[in-house]
Amino acid sequence: MIETTPAAAGQAPRTARVTELRVPVIQVSHLHKTYQTARGELTLFRDLNLQVEAGEMVAIVGQSGAGKSTLLHILGALDAPSAGTVYCASTNVATLTPRKAAAFRNREIGYVWQFHYLLPEFTALENVALPLLARGTRKQEALAAAANWMREVGLEDRGEHRPGELSGGEQQRVALARALVSNPRLLLADEPTGDLDEVTAGRVFDLIARLHAHHGLTSILVTHNMDLAARCTRALRLEGGQLAALATTPQMGHSAGQI
């Protein structure tokens, strides 16, 4: 059984998203994460707590090795905590079996990484459709949904191109469409603009921000770019196994031009 928070019991179906505003999308309590190394036990998180409300766009910054990517992996049921509770989309992801975790990720989480991880043998359209095909959606229906998302990211004329025929910005836009084609509740983005030049990075962020607002997403972005972090709802610094608020001035403006 998938464990749900008491507040989520009897919750309305996903289509009535407005009722979910009362329930945090992310609720992390007393999170610990340790690893065994050749030099002994390494503690990455110490009693870490985090709450993210529906509709927020939260940036997480910090030095390399602080555990930012590991935290995203735990939130998205790709890794397990050593101790503590991790509720994501009303599900205690720490209790999921590998099979249920995979189904949960496909249903509730959209991922965008620093590298696009598009499959080179498939077209852009086919890459976007893959999450739906993996859950058993009919091919025609999956491709139709993928085509809609290619339009959303401004690449409706690039669907038959393979990843190697696309620019870096276009590849990330396809990756974003693939992340959102399943209509997830939560978008997790790990340095989504890290491989892009400054101008293209700003435009990709503009697109993420627009889709976040238009589709009522909750988003968590790991970034080293403080300018982009300042444009999120709030920013947190991960340091010494703890999260702390980072003072920024929200700047939700848009970059001109095309990616």
FENVEN-V140255 format. One record per pair of residues at least 6 apart in sequence whose C-alpha atoms are under 6 Angstrom apart, sorted by the first residue. I is the first residue (numbers start at 1). J is the second residue. D is the distance in whole Angstrom. If there is no record, write none. Layout:
[[I:J:D] [I:J:D]]
This chain:
[[3:91:6] [3:92:6] [4:90:5] [4:91:5] [5:90:6] [21:54:5] [24:52:6] [24:53:4] [25:52:6] [25:53:6] [25:54:6] [25:88:6] [25:89:5] [26:51:5] [26:52:5] [26:87:6] [26:88:5] [27:50:6] [27:51:5] [27:87:5] [28:49:5] [28:50:5] [28:85:6] [28:86:5] [29:49:5] [29:84:6] [29:85:5] [30:47:4] [30:48:5] [30:49:6] [30:84:5] [31:47:5] [31:48:5] [31:83:6] [31:84:4] [32:45:5] [32:46:5] [32:47:6] [32:82:5] [32:83:5] [33:44:5] [33:45:5] [33:81:5] [33:82:5] [34:42:5] [34:43:4] [34:44:6] [35:41:6] [35:42:5] [44:241:5] [45:241:4] [46:241:5] [48:242:5] [54:218:5] [55:216:6] [55:217:6] [55:218:5] [56:218:5] [56:233:6] [57:218:6] [57:219:5] [57:220:6] [57:232:5] [57:233:5] [58:220:5] [58:232:6] [58:233:6] [58:234:5] [58:235:6] [59:220:6] [59:221:5] [59:222:6] [59:229:5] [59:235:5] [60:222:5] [60:235:6] [60:236:5] [60:237:6] [61:222:6] [61:223:6] [61:224:6] [61:237:5] [62:237:5] [62:238:5] [66:239:6] [73:79:5] [74:80:6] [77:93:6] [77:101:6] [80:94:6] [86:92:6] [108:184:4] [108:185:5] [109:184:5] [109:186:5] [109:187:6] [110:179:4] [110:180:6] [110:184:6] [110:187:5] [111:179:5] [111:187:6] [111:188:5] [111:189:6] [112:189:5] [113:189:6] [113:190:5] [113:192:5] [114:190:6] [114:191:5] [114:192:5] [114:194:6] [116:172:6] [116:175:6] [120:163:6] [123:160:5] [123:161:5] [123:162:4] [124:159:5] [124:161:6] [124:162:6] [125:159:5] [128:146:5] [128:178:4] [129:142:5] [129:143:6] [129:146:5] [132:142:6] [149:177:5] [150:156:5] [169:259:5] [185:217:6] [186:218:5] [186:219:6] [187:219:5] [188:219:6] [188:220:5] [189:221:5] [190:221:6] [190:222:5] [191:222:5] [191:223:5] [193:201:5] [200:259:6] [203:255:6] [203:259:6] [206:254:6] [230:248:5] [230:249:6] [230:250:5] [231:250:5] [231:251:4] [231:252:5] [235:246:5] [236:244:5] [236:245:5] [236:246:5] [237:243:6] [237:244:5]]
